[in-house]
């Protein structure tokens, strides 16, 4: 089952995960197939990120779950629709990690930039150890029974970032991919179009 969501926030899941983007309108879809099809498919040229009427994220996720009605051992994927070019291999990796026994799994990328700790006055006080920091991507794979526990405790998560926060350290990290970037600005569109143009050139 896949729940696709344009996240309203992209907060870090915990102290070791670094956020890489923020707001976008919400959308959801569901199905019974966890990882079939080509997750890298998409338009070769785009004028900009999609827009449309916003739907509250938690409501969209809850609606998709009610429609799909997954069994307790099923794997549910909660995705961010702005990450339209996640490779199929990454999707398969998070699903396989959950099927191998993890309650949840998320693709991550190492943080390459130097991260400074700054106070409210803009004074730099230190440097974070980036060896422990990761950019969290999507989709997040989670066992249906684990997701059910979260629903019972406080309603549906408002997208992948909220789901990671509420899992409380139960999500396992798997290697992500640069193609898993969020596409939300004209610059992001230009980067993806350049990647597609290069990769589609014989």
N, C-alpha and C positions, 0 to 999 in steps of 0.2 A: 504494500500500500504506500502511496506517495501523497503527502500533503505539501502543496507548494504555496509559499507565502512571500509576499513582498514585505520585508520586516519594517516595523515602525521604529525599531531600535536595534543597535548592534553592540550591546554591552558585552564585556568580557565574561566568559563563563566562570572564571575564578582568577586568583591572583597571577596565574601563569599564562593566561591567554590574553592576547592584546586585541582590542577591537580594531577593525580597519575601515568601517564605513558607518553611515547612519541612514536617516529616514527615507522611506519610499511608500507609495500606496500599497494597500493590502489586496491579496487575491488568494483563492484556494481552489484546489482540485484534488480528487481522490481517485483511487483505482485499486485493483487487487494485485498488481504486479510490482514487486519491490525494486527490481533493477534491470528490467528488460529494456531493449531499445538502445539507441545511440544517444547518450547524454551530451555528446558534443555537437549534435545537429542544431542548426539555427540559421538565421538569415545571413547571407554573405555581405550585405550592406544594410546599414541602419541609419536613420536620420536622428535618432536619439532614444533615450529610455522610454518605455511604454508608460502611458498615464491613463487614468480612468477614475471612476468613483471609488472612494475608499470604503473598505469594509473592515470593521474591527477585527484585528488579527485573531484574538482568542475565539471569537464567534466563528470565523472562517474555519479555523482548525477543528473546533468542536463539531461543526456541520459536516466536514469531510469525514471525521471519525464515525459519526452516527451513520452516514451513508455507507461506508465501507464495512463497518462492524467487524473489525479484525479479531481473530482468535487470540488467546493469551500467548501463544508461542510464535505468532506472526511478527515480522519485522516491519516497523512503520518508519518511513522516511519523511522527515520534516525539512522542506527545502525552501530556499530563498529564491524566488523567481527572477531576481535581478542577476543571479549567478547562472546565466543561461548556457555557459560553455564548459561546465564541469565534465571532465572526461568520464566515459563509462567505467574505466578502470578504478576511478576514485569511488564512484557509487558502489561498485562491486566490493571494494575493500571495506567500506563501512558496514555493508550488509554481512559480509563474511565474518567480520569481527564480532558482530552481535550473535550470529549463528554459532560461533565458536565459544560463546558463553559470556561475553561482556554484556552488561545491561544496556549500554549505549556506546556509540562511536561517532567521532567527528573528524573530518579531515582538517589538518592544520599545516601552516607554512611557517618556517622560521622567520623571526624578526631580524631584518638585516640592518636597520637603522640603529643608531645609538639613542637610547631612551633616557631622558633626563627627568629627575624629580624636581618640580618647580612649585614654590608656594604661591599664595594668592597675590603676592606683590611682584611675581615674576622673577624671583631670585632662585637661581639654581642651587640645589642642596645635595645633589648626588646623582649617581648613574645606576640604573637598573641593570641587573645581570641578564643580558638578553639571551644567554644560553638556556634560560628557563622560560622565555617568552615565546608565544606562538600567536600568529594570526588565525583565528578560528574561521573556517569556511562552512560550506554546506554541501550536501544535505547532512543532517544529523540522523543517524539510524538509532532506533530504540525499540526494545522489546515491547510488544503491545501491553503486556501485564504491568511493566514498569511505568509506561505512559498512563495506564489506568489508575495506578496509585497516585500519580501527580494530579490527574483530573479529580479524583476523589478528595484530594487534600486542598485544592484551590483553583479548580477550573482549568480550561485548556491553555496551554502556553501560547504566547503571542509571537510565535516564530522560533527559528533555531536558537537565537541568542538567549531568549527567555527560557527555552527548554534546557539549554546547557546550565544556566544559572540554577534552575530548580532541581537539576539532577544531583547537585551537591557532591561533586567529585566522583560520580560513578561512570562518567563517560571516558572511554579510552581514545587516545589520539592515534590517527593513522596519517601517513604522508598525504598532503594535499597536492595541488597543482596550480601553477600560475594562471592557467585558464579558468580557475575557479574564482577569479576576481569578480567583484560586483560591478555592474555596468549602470552608472547613474548620472554621469556627467558627459559633456561633449568630449572631454579628454579621454575618458574611459572608452567611449565609442571609437575614437580614433585609434587607440591602442589595439582594441580587438579587431578592427578592420585591417590594420597593418599586419597583425598576426595571421588572420585568415588569408590575406592576400599572399603573404610569404609562404604559408603552408600549402596553399592550393596552386602554387607555381611549380610546374614540372622541373 
